[in-house]
């Protein structure tokens, strides 16, 4: 077995390189636009209040209700992707959410805003877990965190480039068009999603068997190693939809992911306002540029650690460490805001963002190591849908803490977000006591997946 695997090292490495080159750019673009359309509402908060009378409570509910629609339709969407194939289903998701995202330009009141946020979640449901499942079927465990990390790069790209883009579109719309700047932002960025969905039809491939850009030897090497891992996953993990949804490990990682999403979205939704408060500027292109700094640093951190996280020990230890850093520096950013320390505040936000970006791909490596087939569709969908409810809880919780204990900097709202990261750190460290053949295969498989 070892000799055969070693002989296939170069075809397998070549297949992984080609798959990376052909698939990852399109997937990054899809998530780039998705994350942009999820979070650009933060740039329009003050304008929506002024122009349409959107209340703070409606904004908080609307920001979070996205995840209710997302959660309800997540598992059905993942099962549909399994049936119809990633190419067409991911394209459908992008086109329909792009239409809804563009419709935000016509928001008139609280009710319409909340309904559109809910529909945005419904139409985007299945994108992220669908891609996670898609990558788990294309790439061996040894390099899977690297692929997840490349996919995650869409987050810092969307905020590093999207923040000045959103701010710039608002400024452009206000100065050079008859519409409000926030309307131009919503419509233009929704149109990007529609175009990305159309492109996905031509650029994505459902499986290695259908990839014309792999030669016969590369296909055989990739299919063989994925089949070997699939056999371990079927032996180690649950089979079928209902067993996956009842599996205790699936629920364990759901709680971890819930904690992560509270930190991520609680920070992301309000990042423009937090930065504006720190630097003493209104939301616009200057705030957009400063907001891009944490994401620029996070981009390099996410890729570096994702590329190096190729053993179970590194994944577990680094994962727990990054969760701790996320919590510590979110709390640090709250203190810096209260103490009127803008440089320290930006530094703390930067480390927090880099940490939660780096830990996301590592976290997903654990469930994808024991879930396959329809169990993967259901289990990954469940983890992501319920975990993402952290995005619903975060803005409501932050608003509630700020109203209960009001301060100029909103320090207690930020503090409430950071504490959940420490629970995630403890649970990640607890995976040391899991017994998994997939972990043994990961650490014993170095010759097979050498570069």
C-alpha positions, -999 to +999 in steps of 0.1 A: +000+000+000+027+024+010+047+017-022+017+022-044+008+054-026+043+067-030+042+060-067+010+081-070+024+110-051+031+132-082-002+125-100-021+131-068-002+164-061-007+174-097-045+167-094-047+187-062-029+216-079-051+216-109-083+213-088-071+243-067-064+263-098-097+255-116-122+255-087-110+278-059-111+312-077-148+308-085-157+295-050-138+325-035-157+349-057-190+334-047-183+337-010-167+371-015-200+385-028-221+366-003-202+379+026-203+414+011-241+412+007-245+399+043-225+426+060-228+457+038-259+466+058-235+479+085-225+507+061-261+517+056-273+517+092-272+554+099-285+563+064-314+539+067-324+555+100-322+589+085-338+583+051-363+555+059-367+557+097-354+522+103-352+519+141-323+505+160-344+475+171-356+468+136-320+470+124-308+446+150-337+422+143-331+425+105-294+420+109-300+388+128-331+374+111-310+366+081-298+336+100-333+323+108-341+320+071-306+306+065-311+280+093-345+268+081-334+261+046-298+251+051-302+213+053-328+211+025-305+232+003-275+209+011-295+178+002-307+195-030-270+202-039-262+166-033-290+157-058-286+183-085-248+189-082-228+218-069-224+235-103-261+243-109-272+246-072-245+270-062-252+291-093-289+291-084-281+303-049-260+332-061-284+344-087-315+344-063-297+360-034-283+387-058-318+396-068-329+399-031-297+419-022-304+444-050-340+448-038-326+464-006-322+495-027-360+499-026-364+495+012-392+517+025-397+509+062-389+485+091-412+457+079-397+456+044-362+457+057-368+428+081-386+408+053-357+413+029-331+403+054-351+371+061-354+364+023-316+370+019-310+342+044-335+319+026-319+324-008-283+322+004-290+291+025-267+263+015-239+282-001-213+279+027-220+243+038-225+233+002-190+245-006-176+229+025-191+196+015-180+201-021-144+206-010-145+176+013-154+155-017-127+170-039-097+174-016-079+149+007-079+156+045-042+164+045-048+195+023-084+202+032-077+229+058-056+247+031-086+246+008-110+258+035-085+286+043-084+297+006-122+297+006-122+317+038-100+343+021-132+356+006-140+371+040-110+393+044-111+401+006-147+411+009-140+433+039-106+446+028-119+454-007-156+455+000-154+480+029-139+508+007-162+496-022-193+499-001-181+532+014-171+544-021-205+535-036-223+553-009-202+585-015-205+581-053-243+577-051-248+606-028-226+630-049-232+619-085-266+602-088-302+611-081-304+582-057-292+578-021-258+564-018-270+534+002-294+525-027-265+525-052-245+503-029-272+477-024-282+475-061-246+474-074-234+447-050-265+426-055-259+427-093-224+413-086-239+382-071-261+376-101-231+378-124-211+355-101-239+329-103-239+330-141-201+325-141-203+295-118-224+276-143-194+276-167-165+273-142-175+247-116-172+209-120-193+185-099-167+158-093-132+146-103-148+121-126-162+149-148-131+171-148-117+172-184-086+191-171-074+160-152-057+132-171-065+095-164-036+090-140-045+121-120-081+112-118-073+077-106-049+089-079-074+115-066-104+091-067-084+064-050-073+085-020-108+100-016-123+065-017-099+054+010-109+083+032-145+078+024-143+042+037-128+055+070-155+081+073-183+056+067-167+033+094-161+062+118-191+083+114-229+081+111-247+070+080-279+086+067-296+119+073-312+112+107-283+094+123-261+124+113-285+149+128-286+128+161-248+123+163-233+138+194-201+149+176-222+168+151-239+187+180-205+192+197-191+210+167-224+229+163-219+245+198-183+254+189-194+269+156-222+288+173-196+304+197-174+313+167-203+329+148-212+351+178-177+365+178-175+368+140-209+385+132-211+404+164-178+421+154-184+423+116-219+438+117-208+467+138-172+470+127-177+502+106-194+519+136-168+507+160-140+520+138-158+552+132-161+557+169-124+550+175-111+573+148-138+600+152-151+600+116-185+594+100-189+562+080-175+567+045-144+560+025-119+568+053-137+545+077-138+519+049-101+521+044-093+517+082-118+489+084-099+470+057-067+468+079-078+439+102-090+420+072-057+425+053-038+411+083-064+383+086-060+373+050-023+364+055-029+348+089-057+326+076-038+313+046-005+308+065-020+288+093-044+270+070-015+258+049+004+246+079-024+229+098-018+195+083-017+173+115-043+166+141-021+180+169-016+213+151-053+216+143-064+210+179-037+231+196-039+260+172-077+259+171-079+263+209-052+290+209-070+310+182-103+309+201-086+322+232-069+350+212-103+359+196-119+363+230-090+382+246-087+407+219-124+413+215-124+422+251-093+443+245-110+462+218-139+470+241-115+483+268-096+504+242-129+520+230-139+528+266-105+543+273-104+563+240-073+545+227-079+544+189-045+528+179-048+501+206-084+495+196-076+490+159-047+466+170-070+445+192-097+443+164-070+433+140-057+404+161-093+393+169-102+392+132-070+374+123-077+348+150-113+340+141-104+339+104-076+314+111-097+292+133-127+288+110-110+265+084-094+245+113-128+240+129-144+226+097-116+200+093-130+180+123-166+173+111-155+167+075-131+140+087-160+118+099-190+128+077-196+116+041-225+112+017-260+122+028-247+122+064-223+150+054-251+169+037-272+168+068-245+170+094-226+199+078-259+216+071-269+212+107-236+225+121-237+255+099-274+264+102-276+262+140-241+274+144-250+305+123-278+313+147-249+329+166-252+356+139-288+361+149-281+361+186-250+384+184-265+417+173-296+413+196-273+404+225-250+433+218-279+458+216-295+444+248-263+448+268-257+483+254-293+493+263-291+477+298-257+492+306-253+522+282-219+538+276-206+561+249-183+533+235-208+505+238-182+485+258-206+460+274-221+450+241-186+441+228-177+423+260-207+401+257-194+388+223-159+379+235-168+355+263-182+328+240-149+323+223-135+309+256-161+282+257-151+273+221-115+271+231-122+246+259-143+225+236-117+225+209-091+213+235-115+186+245-113+170+211-081+154+224-102+128+240-120+118+207-110+085+192-109+087+154-094+066+127-095+096+104-070+113+127-047+084+125-050+083+087-043+121+086-010+117+105+001+085+088-006+096+052+023+120+047+039+101+018+006+100-001+000+137-001+035+151-003+040+180-026 
